[in-house]
Amino acid sequence: METRAVLKFVRVPPRKARLVVDLIRGQDVGQALTIVRFTPKRAARIVEKLLRSAMANAQHNHGVRDVERLFVKAVTVDEGPRSKRWVPRAMGRATPIQKRTSHITIVLEERPAS
């Protein structure tokens, strides 16, 4: 049974979030939590929270009893809308700044009992 959790409009650039997400793709949930907990990136805290949310969704919505049998089937980071700002520069010029956002989706699936 697939379980998903989606977090939208996160103020982390997609390129930086993908660095963290690539570490946990295909891992067991316990191992993924350990990896994310000790990753020194800002996006790691966000991904950890989302992973815990997906685990809670599996228990509450789909009745998964053994959370340790879950693994990360798919993780995607898509680009959200950009906030556009202008910064003043020398000689009356201005430089654009784009504050990027991300949409992160985690899909968990239960491993078959062996």
N, CA and C of each residue as an Amber inpcrd file, in Angstrom:
protein
   342
   0.8440000  -1.1790000   0.0000000   0.0000000   0.0000000   0.0000000
   0.8880000   1.2410000   0.0000000   0.6660000   2.1150000  -0.9530000
   1.4470000   3.3420000  -1.0570000   0.8800000   4.4140000  -0.1450000
   1.7740000   5.1270000   0.4970000   1.4100000   6.2520000   1.3410000
   2.2380000   7.4430000   0.9050000   1.6060000   8.5950000   0.8650000
   2.3420000   9.7730000   0.4210000   2.1450000  10.9460000   1.3650000
   3.1220000  11.8390000   1.3510000   3.0390000  13.0980000   2.0770000
   3.6110000  14.1650000   1.1540000   2.9390000  15.3040000   1.0850000
   3.3350000  16.3840000   0.1900000   3.5080000  17.6610000   1.0020000
   4.5840000  18.3670000   0.7300000   4.8320000  19.6620000   1.3660000
   5.0730000  20.6610000   0.2480000   4.2560000  21.7080000   0.2160000
   4.3400000  22.6760000  -0.8720000   4.8160000  24.0250000  -0.3770000
   5.3810000  24.7870000  -1.2770000   5.8110000  26.1590000  -1.0490000
   6.8670000  26.2680000   0.0490000   7.8180000  25.3480000   0.0650000
   8.8950000  25.3630000   1.0460000   9.9510000  26.3450000   0.5630000
  10.4310000  27.1990000   1.4500000  11.4140000  28.2050000   1.0610000
  12.8300000  27.6250000   1.0390000  13.0170000  26.5810000   0.2490000
  14.3180000  25.9710000   0.0160000  14.4400000  25.7900000  -1.4890000
  15.5440000  26.1970000  -2.0840000  15.6880000  25.9920000  -3.5260000
  15.6520000  24.5030000  -3.8790000  15.0120000  24.1440000  -4.9810000
  14.8940000  22.7320000  -5.3470000  16.2430000  22.0340000  -5.5200000
  17.2050000  22.7400000  -6.0310000  18.5220000  22.1460000  -6.2570000
  19.1690000  21.7180000  -4.9350000  18.9920000  22.5070000  -3.8970000
  19.5640000  22.1770000  -2.5910000  18.7590000  21.0810000  -1.9010000
  17.4360000  21.0810000  -2.1060000  16.5980000  20.0430000  -1.5050000
  16.8820000  18.6840000  -2.1470000  17.1920000  18.6730000  -3.4380000
  17.4710000  17.4070000  -4.1290000  18.7380000  16.7420000  -3.6090000
  19.6990000  17.5370000  -3.1080000  20.9100000  16.9660000  -2.5250000
  20.5770000  16.0790000  -1.3320000  19.6150000  16.4950000  -0.5290000
  19.2120000  15.7280000   0.6520000  18.3330000  14.5590000   0.2540000
  17.3990000  14.8000000  -0.6420000  16.4210000  13.7950000  -1.0360000
  17.0830000  12.6070000  -1.7310000  18.1410000  12.8680000  -2.4960000
  18.8270000  11.7830000  -3.2070000  19.4840000  10.7950000  -2.2480000
  19.7690000  11.2340000  -1.0250000  20.4050000  10.3550000  -0.0450000
  19.4540000   9.2820000   0.4840000  18.1390000   9.5730000   0.5170000
  17.2040000   8.6510000   1.1700000  16.3570000   7.8380000   0.1950000
  16.4440000   8.1240000  -1.0800000  15.6140000   7.3980000  -2.0570000
  15.9640000   5.9140000  -2.0410000  14.9490000   5.0450000  -1.8160000
  15.1390000   3.5970000  -1.8100000  15.5470000   3.0160000  -0.4680000
  15.7400000   3.8440000   0.5440000  16.1870000   3.3760000   1.8580000
  14.9970000   2.9430000   2.7170000  15.2600000   2.1050000   3.7180000
  14.2580000   1.8040000   4.7340000  13.9870000   3.0650000   5.5340000
  12.8170000   3.1460000   6.1380000  12.4140000   4.3580000   6.8420000
  13.3490000   4.6640000   8.0170000  13.7070000   3.6490000   8.7830000
  14.6040000   3.8710000   9.9200000  15.9600000   4.3840000   9.4800000
  16.4880000   3.8150000   8.4210000  17.7860000   4.2430000   7.9180000
  17.6890000   5.6350000   7.3060000  16.5900000   5.9240000   6.6360000
  16.3910000   7.2440000   6.0390000  16.3230000   8.3210000   7.1090000
  15.6340000   8.0250000   8.2180000  15.5690000   8.9880000   9.3280000
  16.9480000   9.2580000   9.9110000  17.7550000   8.2210000  10.0450000
  19.1050000   8.3820000  10.5750000  19.9570000   9.2270000   9.6300000
  19.8650000   8.9630000   8.3490000  20.6350000   9.7250000   7.3650000
  20.2530000  11.1950000   7.4090000  18.9610000  11.4630000   7.4260000
  18.4860000  12.8420000   7.3970000  18.8280000  13.5690000   8.7010000
  18.7660000  12.8560000   9.8070000  19.0480000  13.4770000  11.1010000
  20.4890000  13.9800000  11.1820000  21.4190000  13.2760000  10.5390000
  22.8240000  13.6520000  10.6320000  23.3540000  14.3470000   9.3760000
  22.4580000  14.8030000   8.5180000  22.8580000  15.5640000   7.3390000
  22.8520000  17.0470000   7.6840000  23.9860000  17.7310000   7.5330000
  24.0600000  19.1350000   7.9590000  23.5570000  20.1180000   6.9060000
  22.3550000  19.9260000   6.4430000  21.7520000  20.8340000   5.4690000
  20.4350000  21.3450000   6.0440000  20.0440000  22.5420000   5.6310000
  18.7920000  23.1140000   6.1120000  17.5920000  22.3160000   5.6140000
  17.6810000  21.8050000   4.4090000  16.5860000  21.0360000   3.8290000
  16.3910000  19.7040000   4.5470000  17.4180000  19.2260000   5.2500000
  17.3230000  17.9350000   5.9360000  16.2740000  17.9720000   7.0370000
  16.1610000  19.0760000   7.7650000  15.1500000  19.1920000   8.8270000
  13.7420000  19.1210000   8.2300000  13.5700000  19.7530000   7.0850000
  12.2640000  19.7700000   6.4240000  11.9070000  18.3810000   5.9140000
  12.8760000  17.6980000   5.3080000  12.6390000  16.3580000   4.7690000
  12.3670000  15.3690000   5.9080000  13.0540000  15.5400000   7.0390000
  12.8160000  14.6600000   8.1880000  11.3770000  14.8020000   8.6920000
  10.9180000  16.0270000   8.7880000   9.5550000  16.2760000   9.2470000
   8.5300000  15.6740000   8.2730000   8.8020000  15.8040000   6.9860000
   7.9040000  15.2640000   5.9680000   7.9130000  13.7390000   5.9820000
   9.0750000  13.1470000   6.2260000   9.1800000  11.6890000   6.3110000
   8.3880000  11.1560000   7.5030000   8.4790000  11.8420000   8.6300000
   7.6860000  11.4510000   9.8060000   6.1870000  11.6020000   9.5330000
   5.8150000  12.6130000   8.7740000   4.4120000  12.8050000   8.4060000
   3.9150000  11.6690000   7.5240000   4.7440000  11.2230000   6.5810000
   4.3630000  10.1110000   5.7110000   4.2120000   8.8250000   6.5150000
   5.0780000   8.6390000   7.5150000   4.9680000   7.4560000   8.3770000
   3.6640000   7.5010000   9.1780000   3.3270000   8.6740000   9.6900000
   2.0770000   8.8220000  10.4430000   0.8650000   8.6010000   9.5410000
   0.9540000   9.0570000   8.2950000  -0.1310000   8.8200000   7.3360000
  -0.3190000   7.3280000   7.0860000   0.7920000   6.5960000   7.0070000
   0.7070000   5.1490000   6.7730000   0.0080000   4.4610000   7.9320000
   0.3270000   4.8750000   9.1490000  -0.3030000   4.2520000  10.3210000
  -1.7640000   4.6410000  10.4430000  -2.0380000   5.9020000  10.3340000
  -3.3860000   6.3940000  10.5940000  -4.3560000   6.1250000   9.4480000
  -3.9320000   6.4250000   8.2120000  -4.8520000   6.3210000   7.0850000
  -4.9330000   4.9220000   6.4770000  -3.8250000   4.1720000   6.4990000
  -3.7880000   2.8730000   5.8310000  -3.6510000   1.7060000   6.7950000
  -3.5660000   1.9830000   8.0880000  -3.5330000   0.9190000   9.0800000
  -2.2790000   0.0710000   9.0760000  -1.1490000   0.6430000   8.7100000
   0.1120000  -0.1000000   8.7360000   0.5210000  -0.2830000  10.1890000
   0.7140000  -1.5230000  10.5910000   1.0620000  -1.8000000  11.9840000
   2.5590000  -1.7290000  12.2360000   3.3390000  -2.2980000  11.3340000
   4.7890000  -2.3220000  11.5120000   5.4240000  -1.2660000  10.6050000
   5.7690000  -0.1320000  11.1930000   6.3230000   0.9830000  10.4330000
   7.7290000   0.6550000   9.9200000   8.4210000  -0.2470000  10.5820000
   9.7840000  -0.5950000  10.1820000   9.8420000  -1.3160000   8.8390000
   8.7150000  -1.8200000   8.3610000   8.6930000  -2.4890000   7.0540000
   8.5170000  -1.5130000   5.9030000   8.3310000  -0.2340000   6.2020000
   8.1690000   0.7690000   5.1570000   9.5190000   1.1570000   4.5680000
   9.5100000   1.5030000   3.2960000  10.7130000   2.0400000   2.6590000
  10.3130000   3.1970000   1.7470000  11.2760000   4.0340000   1.4130000
  11.0330000   5.2100000   0.5870000  11.0230000   4.7660000  -0.8710000
   9.8310000   4.6970000  -1.4420000   9.6930000   4.2320000  -2.8190000
  10.0860000   5.3260000  -3.8120000   9.5980000   6.5290000  -3.5650000
   9.8980000   7.6360000  -4.4770000   9.9080000   8.9470000  -3.7050000
  10.7880000   9.8270000  -4.1110000  10.8420000  11.1740000  -3.5540000
  11.0760000  12.1180000  -4.7180000  10.2480000  13.1520000  -4.8160000
  10.4390000  14.1350000  -5.8750000  10.4840000  15.5290000  -5.2800000
  11.2880000  16.3630000  -5.8920000  11.3530000  17.7780000  -5.5300000
  11.0850000  18.5640000  -6.8000000   9.9520000  19.2470000  -6.8320000
   9.5780000  20.0540000  -7.9820000   9.7150000  21.5300000  -7.6180000
   9.8640000  22.3320000  -8.6370000  10.0320000  23.7560000  -8.4010000
   8.6790000  24.4240000  -8.2010000   8.6060000  25.2630000  -7.1850000
   7.4000000  26.0340000  -6.9190000   7.5530000  27.4300000  -7.4950000
   6.6660000  28.3270000  -7.1330000   6.7680000  29.7010000  -7.6380000
   7.9670000  30.4250000  -7.0380000   8.4580000  31.3960000  -7.7740000
   9.5990000  32.1870000  -7.3130000   9.1190000  33.5520000  -6.8610000
   9.6790000  34.0230000  -5.7510000   9.4440000  35.3980000  -5.3250000
  10.5330000  36.2460000  -5.9490000  10.1600000  37.3060000  -6.6170000
  11.1410000  38.1320000  -7.3100000  11.3240000  39.4390000  -6.5570000
  12.5750000  39.7610000  -6.2780000  12.9350000  40.9750000  -5.5480000
  14.0070000  41.7240000  -6.3250000  14.2110000  42.9800000  -5.9730000
  15.2490000  43.8020000  -6.5780000  16.1400000  44.3480000  -5.4860000
  17.4530000  44.3290000  -5.7460000  18.4340000  44.8400000  -4.7990000
  19.1500000  46.0220000  -5.4420000  19.2480000  47.1440000  -4.7390000
  19.9610000  48.2880000  -5.3170000  21.4560000  48.0180000  -5.4380000
  22.0430000  48.5070000  -6.5200000  23.4650000  48.3380000  -6.7660000
  24.1000000  49.6990000  -7.0450000  25.3560000  49.6700000  -7.3620000
  26.0920000  50.9100000  -7.5900000  25.6010000  51.6370000  -8.8400000
  25.7880000  52.9370000  -8.8520000  25.4750000  53.8280000  -9.9760000
  24.0030000  53.7570000 -10.3900000  23.1140000  53.5930000  -9.4150000
  21.6900000  53.6420000  -9.6910000  21.1090000  52.4160000 -10.3650000
  21.8600000  51.3530000 -10.4200000  21.3680000  50.1340000 -11.0440000
  20.6520000  49.2600000 -10.0100000  19.9980000  48.2240000 -10.5140000
  19.3380000  47.2570000  -9.6380000  19.5860000  45.8590000 -10.1820000
  19.6790000  44.8830000  -9.2670000  19.9150000  43.4950000  -9.6440000
  18.7490000  42.6470000  -9.1670000  18.2370000  41.7690000 -10.0320000
  17.1230000  40.9140000  -9.5890000  17.6090000  39.7790000  -8.6900000
  16.7730000  39.4260000  -7.7180000  17.0040000  38.2670000  -6.8580000
  15.7540000  37.4020000  -6.9410000  15.9520000  36.0980000  -7.1350000
  14.8270000  35.1800000  -7.1820000  14.9000000  34.2610000  -5.9720000
  13.8640000  34.2860000  -5.1490000  13.7990000  33.4080000  -3.9840000
  12.9730000  32.2000000  -4.3900000  13.6470000  31.0680000  -4.5550000
  12.9920000  29.8800000  -5.0950000  12.2930000  29.0800000  -4.0090000
  11.2180000  28.3980000  -4.4090000  10.4770000  27.5310000  -3.4940000
  10.3960000  26.1330000  -4.1060000  10.0560000  25.1650000  -3.2530000
  10.0040000  23.7670000  -3.6700000   8.6860000  23.1300000  -3.2680000
   8.3080000  22.1020000  -4.0320000   7.2210000  21.1990000  -3.6650000
   7.8700000  19.8270000  -3.4920000   7.8180000  19.2640000  -2.2830000
   8.4690000  17.9830000  -1.9990000   7.3950000  16.9230000  -1.7730000
   7.5490000  15.7690000  -2.4290000   6.6120000  14.6580000  -2.2870000
   7.3840000  13.4030000  -1.9030000   6.9250000  12.7150000  -0.8490000
   7.5270000  11.4570000  -0.4280000   6.4850000  10.3670000  -0.5450000
   6.8470000   9.2390000  -1.1840000   5.9650000   8.0860000  -1.3140000
   6.6250000   6.9150000  -0.5960000   5.9080000   6.3450000   0.3800000
   6.3920000   5.1670000   1.1130000   5.5940000   3.9500000   0.6960000
   6.2460000   2.8010000   0.7340000   5.5490000   1.5590000   0.4500000
   6.0300000   0.5040000   1.4370000   5.1690000  -0.4560000   1.7010000
   5.4770000  -1.5250000   2.6600000   6.1690000  -2.6810000   1.9500000
   7.2680000  -3.1330000   2.5290000   7.9680000  -4.2950000   1.9660000
   7.1450000  -5.5460000   2.2640000   7.1050000  -6.4820000   1.3410000
   6.3660000  -7.7230000   1.6220000   7.0280000  -8.5070000   2.7560000
   6.2140000  -9.1750000   3.5540000   6.7430000  -9.9750000   4.6590000
   7.5150000 -11.1650000   4.1080000   8.7140000 -11.3650000   4.6590000
   9.5260000 -12.4780000   4.1490000   9.6690000 -13.5870000   5.1680000
